[in-house]
Amino acid sequence: MTNNCSKLVMEINQGEDRAFGFTIQTTYCDKNTGQLITDEYDLTGKTIIFEIKKAPYYSIPPIISKEITETSDEYEVGNIYNPTGGQFKIQITQEETQFPPMDYYAIIRVKDQTQEFAIAGEGNKSGIFRICKQ
C-alpha cells in the first residue's frame, strides 16, 4: 500500500501460484509536536477480507474470496505473519488463476469485532488483479 494515491496492481500469470505481501501503516499528526508520524497498523486479532470480482461493486459476487488471519493456512490462503508490524500475505493458488487473462478488481478490507475498513475498496478505489497470459 502506498501513501501517494497510486492504484494497487497485483499481476500474476495464468496458471501460476504466487504470494503477495503487504504492510499496513497508519499516519497521524502528533498533538504535541504537529509532526506527521507513521506507524505500523496492529493486525492482532483482526481478519483480512480479500476478494476478486469481475466488477468493483458490492452487489457483484466475488470469484475469489479469502479470510486471512494469524492462524489461516499460509500456503492455501495466506496469513497475518507479523500482526504488530501490520504485515500479511495473500496466497493465490494455481487453480485461482485459471480465469481468462484480463484485469479483475481486488477488494481488500480489514475487519475486527467493531469495525471494517477498506485498503482497496469497491468502486473507483478498488485495486487491479491482473491475470496475464502464460
Sine and cosine of phi, psi and omega as CSV:
sin_phi,cos_phi,sin_psi,cos_psi,sin_omega,cos_omega
0.00,0.00,0.65,-0.76,-0.01,-1.00
-0.90,-0.44,0.29,-0.96,0.01,-1.00
-0.96,-0.28,0.20,0.98,-0.02,-1.00
-0.95,-0.30,0.38,0.93,0.08,-1.00
0.91,0.41,0.28,0.96,0.07,-1.00
-0.97,0.25,0.45,-0.89,-0.07,-1.00
-0.99,0.13,0.65,-0.76,0.09,-1.00
-0.94,0.33,0.82,-0.58,0.06,-1.00
-0.79,-0.62,0.87,-0.49,0.04,-1.00
-0.94,-0.35,0.90,-0.43,-0.01,-1.00
-0.95,-0.30,0.65,-0.76,0.01,-1.00
-0.51,-0.86,0.58,-0.81,0.06,-1.00
-0.98,0.18,0.56,-0.83,0.06,-1.00
-0.84,0.54,0.74,-0.67,0.02,-1.00
0.98,0.21,0.26,0.97,-0.05,-1.00
-0.96,-0.28,0.54,-0.84,0.22,-0.98
-1.00,-0.03,0.64,-0.77,0.05,-1.00
-0.31,-0.95,0.55,-0.83,0.10,-0.99
-0.94,-0.33,0.57,-0.82,0.08,-1.00
-0.87,-0.49,0.79,-0.61,-0.01,-1.00
-0.98,-0.22,0.56,-0.83,-0.03,-1.00
-0.68,-0.73,0.50,-0.87,0.18,-0.98
-0.79,-0.62,0.83,-0.55,0.03,-1.00
-0.99,-0.11,0.77,-0.64,0.05,-1.00
-0.83,-0.56,0.41,-0.91,0.06,-1.00
-0.83,-0.55,0.62,-0.79,0.02,-1.00
-0.87,-0.50,0.72,-0.70,0.01,-1.00
-0.57,-0.82,0.26,-0.97,0.00,-1.00
-0.99,-0.11,0.83,-0.56,0.05,-1.00
-0.92,0.38,0.82,-0.58,-0.06,-1.00
-0.89,0.45,-0.53,0.85,-0.07,-1.00
-0.99,0.13,-0.66,0.75,-0.10,-1.00
-0.97,-0.23,-0.32,0.95,-0.05,-1.00
0.98,0.21,0.05,1.00,-0.01,-1.00
-0.99,0.10,0.53,-0.85,0.10,-0.99
-0.97,0.23,0.73,-0.68,-0.01,-1.00
-0.86,-0.52,0.70,-0.71,0.06,-1.00
-0.91,-0.42,0.81,-0.59,0.04,-1.00
-0.79,-0.62,0.37,-0.93,0.13,-0.99
-0.94,0.33,0.59,-0.81,0.02,-1.00
-1.00,0.06,0.82,-0.58,-0.05,-1.00
-0.96,0.28,0.89,-0.46,0.00,-1.00
-0.99,-0.13,0.16,0.99,-0.01,-1.00
-0.84,0.55,0.82,-0.57,0.04,-1.00
0.97,0.24,0.11,0.99,-0.03,-1.00
-0.98,-0.18,0.21,-0.98,0.02,-1.00
-0.82,-0.57,0.70,-0.71,0.13,-0.99
-0.99,-0.10,0.82,-0.58,0.08,-1.00
-0.98,-0.19,0.85,-0.52,-0.02,-1.00
-0.86,-0.51,0.81,-0.59,0.01,-1.00
-0.69,-0.72,0.59,-0.80,0.15,-0.99
-0.90,-0.44,0.76,-0.65,-0.05,-1.00
-0.76,-0.65,0.37,-0.93,0.08,-1.00
-0.98,0.20,-0.37,0.93,0.07,-1.00
-0.60,-0.80,0.53,-0.85,-0.16,-0.99
-1.00,0.07,0.73,0.68,-0.06,-1.00
-0.85,-0.53,0.54,-0.84,-0.04,-1.00
-0.83,0.56,-0.63,0.78,-0.09,-1.00
-0.97,0.25,-0.22,0.98,0.00,-1.00
-1.00,0.09,0.81,-0.58,0.02,-1.00
-0.94,0.34,0.55,-0.83,0.02,-1.00
-0.96,0.28,0.50,-0.87,0.12,-0.99
-1.00,-0.06,-0.33,0.94,0.15,-0.99
-0.72,-0.70,0.72,-0.70,0.03,-1.00
-0.60,-0.80,0.76,-0.65,0.00,-1.00
-0.65,-0.76,0.57,-0.82,0.18,-0.98
-0.91,-0.41,0.86,-0.50,-0.11,-0.99
-0.93,-0.36,0.81,-0.59,-0.01,-1.00
-0.75,-0.66,-0.06,-1.00,0.06,-1.00
-0.93,0.38,-0.39,0.92,-0.06,-1.00
-0.93,-0.37,0.06,1.00,0.00,-1.00
-0.94,0.34,0.37,-0.93,-0.06,-1.00
-0.91,0.42,0.91,-0.42,-0.06,-1.00
-0.85,0.52,-0.55,0.84,-0.12,-0.99
-1.00,-0.09,-0.31,0.95,0.02,-1.00
-0.97,-0.24,-0.58,0.81,-0.14,-0.99
-0.88,-0.48,-0.69,0.73,-0.18,-0.98
0.92,-0.39,0.08,-1.00,0.02,-1.00
-0.36,-0.93,0.27,-0.96,0.15,-0.99
-1.00,0.06,0.97,-0.22,-0.13,-0.99
-0.99,-0.11,-0.25,0.97,0.08,-1.00
-0.62,-0.79,0.98,0.21,-0.13,-0.99
-0.86,0.51,-0.70,0.72,-0.03,-1.00
-0.95,0.32,-0.34,0.94,0.06,-1.00
-1.00,-0.06,0.06,1.00,0.03,-1.00
0.94,0.35,0.40,0.92,-0.11,-0.99
-0.96,-0.29,0.70,-0.71,0.08,-1.00
-0.53,-0.85,0.29,-0.96,0.09,-1.00
-0.75,-0.66,0.50,-0.87,0.07,-1.00
-0.92,-0.38,0.81,-0.59,0.02,-1.00
-0.99,-0.17,0.82,-0.57,0.09,-1.00
-0.96,-0.29,0.80,-0.60,-0.04,-1.00
-1.00,-0.06,0.30,-0.96,0.01,-1.00
-0.82,0.57,-0.65,0.76,-0.01,-1.00
-0.90,0.44,-0.51,0.86,-0.04,-1.00
-0.99,0.16,-0.08,1.00,0.00,-1.00
-0.92,-0.40,0.41,0.91,0.01,-1.00
-1.00,0.04,0.03,1.00,0.03,-1.00
-0.95,0.33,0.34,-0.94,0.03,-1.00
-0.86,0.52,0.59,-0.80,0.04,-1.00
-0.87,0.49,0.84,-0.54,0.05,-1.00
0.02,-1.00,0.02,-1.00,0.07,-1.00
-1.00,0.01,0.76,-0.64,0.12,-0.99
-0.91,-0.41,-0.02,-1.00,-0.08,-1.00
-0.91,-0.42,0.79,-0.61,0.00,-1.00
-0.98,-0.19,0.80,-0.59,0.07,-1.00
-0.88,-0.48,0.83,-0.56,-0.01,-1.00
-0.79,-0.61,0.82,-0.57,0.00,-1.00
-0.78,-0.62,0.45,-0.89,0.10,-0.99
-0.94,-0.35,0.74,-0.68,-0.08,-1.00
-0.73,-0.69,0.63,-0.78,0.21,-0.98
-0.72,-0.70,-0.29,-0.96,-0.07,-1.00
-0.92,0.39,-0.43,0.90,-0.14,-0.99
-0.90,-0.44,-0.33,0.94,-0.07,-1.00
-0.51,-0.86,0.24,-0.97,0.07,-1.00
-0.56,-0.83,0.71,-0.70,0.05,-1.00
-0.64,-0.77,0.42,-0.91,-0.09,-1.00
-1.00,-0.07,0.68,-0.74,0.22,-0.98
-1.00,0.00,-0.76,0.65,0.16,-0.99
-0.80,-0.60,0.90,-0.43,-0.16,-0.99
-0.95,-0.31,-0.14,-0.99,0.00,-1.00
-0.97,0.26,0.19,-0.98,0.01,-1.00
0.94,0.33,-0.59,-0.81,-0.06,-1.00
-0.97,0.23,0.04,1.00,0.05,-1.00
-0.98,-0.20,0.16,0.99,0.02,-1.00
-0.97,0.24,0.37,-0.93,0.14,-0.99
-1.00,0.00,0.08,-1.00,0.03,-1.00
-0.94,-0.33,0.75,-0.66,0.13,-0.99
-0.93,-0.37,0.97,-0.24,-0.13,-0.99
-0.98,-0.21,0.90,-0.43,0.12,-0.99
-1.00,-0.07,0.87,-0.50,-0.02,-1.00
-0.99,-0.14,0.45,-0.89,0.01,-1.00
-0.91,0.40,0.70,-0.72,-0.02,-1.00
-0.90,0.43,0.00,0.00,0.00,0.00
